[in-house]
Amino acid sequence: MLSSWPVRSFSTVGRRTICMHSGTALAVLLSLPASRAWSVRVLSEGAEEYRTLGRGLISAAVLVALGGLLFGALRAVLAGQGAY
């Protein structure tokens, strides 16, 4: 019975996974300096350092979520199913 299930090739799944991981890393690396998490002024300042780091990581999470919505909608439109 398992042979009747649709199986995706590893190369397609592997490429998609690498793109998602790369996009997430890029979002984190861009959002941390944008929120001044690596500012010399903030290092070793306790609460302020955690606040800027948290702001940067939340910004990265929002960017990744919006990117997922965008690419999901584009994939649906290109497949001819409409936006949702």
Backbone as CSV, one residue per row, in Angstrom:
resi,resn,N_x,N_y,N_z,CA_x,CA_y,CA_z,C_x,C_y,C_z
1,MET,0.797,-1.197,0.000,0.000,0.000,0.000,0.848,1.273,0.000
2,LEU,2.020,1.233,0.566,2.850,2.419,0.624,3.321,2.868,-0.749
3,SER,3.392,1.945,-1.705,3.890,2.338,-3.022,2.896,3.211,-3.780
4,SER,1.634,3.247,-3.353,0.649,4.075,-4.044,0.667,5.526,-3.559
5,TRP,1.386,5.815,-2.491,1.458,7.185,-1.981,2.332,8.032,-2.897
6,PRO,1.988,9.298,-3.054,2.866,10.147,-3.869,4.165,10.422,-3.127
7,VAL,5.255,10.189,-3.792,6.567,10.371,-3.194,7.286,11.473,-3.958
8,ARG,7.792,12.458,-3.247,8.566,13.521,-3.868,10.030,13.107,-3.934
9,SER,10.690,13.579,-4.939,12.108,13.258,-5.037,12.870,14.003,-3.949
10,PHE,13.966,13.426,-3.517,14.750,14.044,-2.445,15.349,15.365,-2.875
11,SER,15.692,15.456,-4.164,16.336,16.683,-4.611,15.402,17.880,-4.500
12,THR,14.110,17.701,-4.802,13.154,18.798,-4.684,12.967,19.194,-3.224
13,VAL,12.797,18.211,-2.361,12.615,18.489,-0.939,13.889,19.093,-0.363
14,GLY,15.049,18.589,-0.776,16.315,19.102,-0.277,16.551,20.548,-0.671
15,ARG,16.243,20.888,-1.924,16.420,22.270,-2.377,15.479,23.210,-1.636
16,ARG,14.244,22.796,-1.449,13.271,23.629,-0.748,13.700,23.847,0.702
17,THR,14.208,22.813,1.338,14.659,22.926,2.723,15.857,23.858,2.834
18,ILE,16.797,23.732,1.910,17.967,24.606,1.928,17.551,26.055,1.719
19,CYS,16.593,26.301,0.841,16.109,27.670,0.614,15.439,28.231,1.868
20,MET,14.644,27.408,2.554,13.977,27.888,3.773,14.983,28.190,4.873
21,HIS,15.977,27.312,5.048,16.989,27.549,6.071,17.816,28.785,5.750
22,SER,18.168,28.938,4.483,18.958,30.103,4.082,18.168,31.397,4.276
23,GLY,16.891,31.365,3.937,16.050,32.547,4.121,15.893,32.925,5.580
24,THR,15.752,31.917,6.437,15.632,32.184,7.873,16.932,32.775,8.424
25,ALA,18.061,32.200,8.053,19.348,32.727,8.517,19.566,34.149,8.010
26,LEU,19.188,34.407,6.771,19.337,35.749,6.212,18.449,36.748,6.956
27,ALA,17.219,36.344,7.288,16.319,37.233,8.028,16.889,37.572,9.398
28,VAL,17.461,36.585,10.081,18.047,36.838,11.404,19.269,37.744,11.279
29,LEU,20.123,37.453,10.291,21.340,38.247,10.136,21.056,39.679,9.702
30,LEU,19.939,39.915,9.042,19.581,41.276,8.655,18.824,42.021,9.750
31,SER,18.019,41.300,10.529,17.198,41.983,11.527,17.974,42.322,12.805
32,LEU,18.995,41.549,13.152,19.755,41.858,14.363,20.520,43.177,14.248
33,PRO,21.256,43.423,13.169,21.905,44.739,13.071,20.895,45.874,12.899
34,ALA,19.765,45.599,12.252,18.759,46.649,12.069,18.165,47.085,13.405
35,SER,18.093,46.164,14.362,17.571,46.530,15.683,18.688,46.952,16.637
36,ARG,19.886,47.098,16.115,21.073,47.516,16.874,21.421,46.562,18.007
37,ALA,21.216,45.251,17.751,21.525,44.253,18.771,23.026,44.080,18.948
38,TRP,23.823,44.468,17.944,25.268,44.334,18.047,25.947,45.667,18.291
39,SER,25.234,46.601,18.811,25.813,47.912,19.083,26.734,47.820,20.298
40,VAL,27.878,48.462,20.229,28.828,48.461,21.342,28.203,49.126,22.564
41,ARG,27.331,50.072,22.342,26.665,50.784,23.430,25.799,49.858,24.283
42,VAL,25.288,48.775,23.683,24.324,47.912,24.359,24.968,46.672,24.971
43,LEU,26.150,46.291,24.514,26.772,45.064,25.003,27.037,45.144,26.503
44,SER,26.752,44.074,27.193,26.934,43.931,28.643,26.083,44.894,29.442
45,GLU,24.932,45.271,28.920,24.049,46.196,29.640,22.849,45.497,30.268
46,GLY,22.830,44.169,30.271,21.764,43.437,30.939,20.444,43.497,30.205
47,ALA,19.470,44.183,30.808,18.107,44.206,30.274,18.042,44.853,28.894
48,GLU,18.803,45.894,28.687,18.793,46.576,27.387,19.317,45.659,26.284
49,GLU,20.330,44.880,26.601,20.886,43.943,25.625,19.855,42.879,25.258
50,TYR,19.174,42.331,26.250,18.146,41.321,25.984,16.966,41.922,25.216
51,ARG,16.625,43.139,25.512,15.512,43.804,24.832,15.805,43.973,23.336
52,THR,17.012,44.439,23.012,17.345,44.634,21.600,17.496,43.295,20.875
53,LEU,18.037,42.296,21.553,18.142,40.967,20.960,16.757,40.379,20.711
54,GLY,15.871,40.514,21.680,14.499,40.032,21.511,13.780,40.760,20.396
55,ARG,13.972,42.057,20.296,13.349,42.836,19.222,13.838,42.358,17.854
56,GLY,15.123,42.079,17.757,15.678,41.601,16.495,15.162,40.227,16.116
57,LEU,15.070,39.335,17.091,14.584,37.987,16.794,13.090,37.977,16.464
58,ILE,12.320,38.818,17.125,10.896,38.915,16.797,10.719,39.501,15.395
59,SER,11.544,40.461,15.044,11.504,41.012,13.685,11.823,39.939,12.659
60,ALA,12.813,39.095,12.950,13.156,38.004,12.038,12.005,37.012,11.913
61,ALA,11.341,36.717,13.023,10.207,35.786,12.973,9.068,36.348,12.129
62,VAL,8.829,37.638,12.246,7.781,38.274,11.439,8.155,38.238,9.963
63,LEU,9.416,38.506,9.645,9.867,38.453,8.252,9.722,37.049,7.667
64,VAL,10.079,36.033,8.442,9.962,34.649,7.971,8.494,34.275,7.769
65,ALA,7.622,34.686,8.689,6.200,34.384,8.557,5.593,35.073,7.336
66,LEU,5.930,36.335,7.130,5.420,37.048,5.954,5.964,36.450,4.666
67,GLY,7.214,36.026,4.676,7.772,35.357,3.509,7.064,34.047,3.214
68,GLY,6.732,33.293,4.255,5.990,32.051,4.062,4.611,32.287,3.476
69,LEU,3.927,33.311,3.978,2.615,33.658,3.413,2.726,34.093,1.956
70,LEU,3.730,34.895,1.660,3.927,35.379,0.301,4.191,34.227,-0.659
71,PHE,5.121,33.355,-0.313,5.464,32.270,-1.220,4.352,31.229,-1.305
72,GLY,3.591,31.036,-0.228,2.441,30.140,-0.293,1.361,30.672,-1.213
73,ALA,1.113,31.981,-1.145,0.114,32.592,-2.023,0.587,32.572,-3.472
74,LEU,1.869,32.839,-3.692,2.396,32.794,-5.060,2.305,31.388,-5.642
75,ARG,2.593,30.401,-4.820,2.512,29.022,-5.294,1.080,28.646,-5.653
76,ALA,0.109,29.114,-4.852,-1.292,28.820,-5.138,-1.744,29.536,-6.418
77,VAL,-1.304,30.764,-6.610,-1.681,31.504,-7.806,-1.074,30.857,-9.049
78,LEU,0.192,30.471,-8.947,0.836,29.832,-10.089,0.242,28.460,-10.397
79,ALA,-0.309,27.803,-9.404,-0.952,26.506,-9.625,-2.374,26.675,-10.140
80,GLY,-2.864,27.920,-10.182,-4.190,28.175,-10.707,-5.307,28.004,-9.703
81,GLN,-4.988,28.019,-8.423,-5.993,27.806,-7.397,-6.466,29.119,-6.771
82,GLY,-5.992,30.234,-7.194,-6.349,31.497,-6.561,-5.447,31.736,-5.364
83,ALA,-5.719,32.802,-4.657,-4.869,33.176,-3.525,-5.038,32.233,-2.346
84,TYR,-6.213,31.657,-2.143,-6.412,30.774,-1.008,-7.129,29.523,-1.410
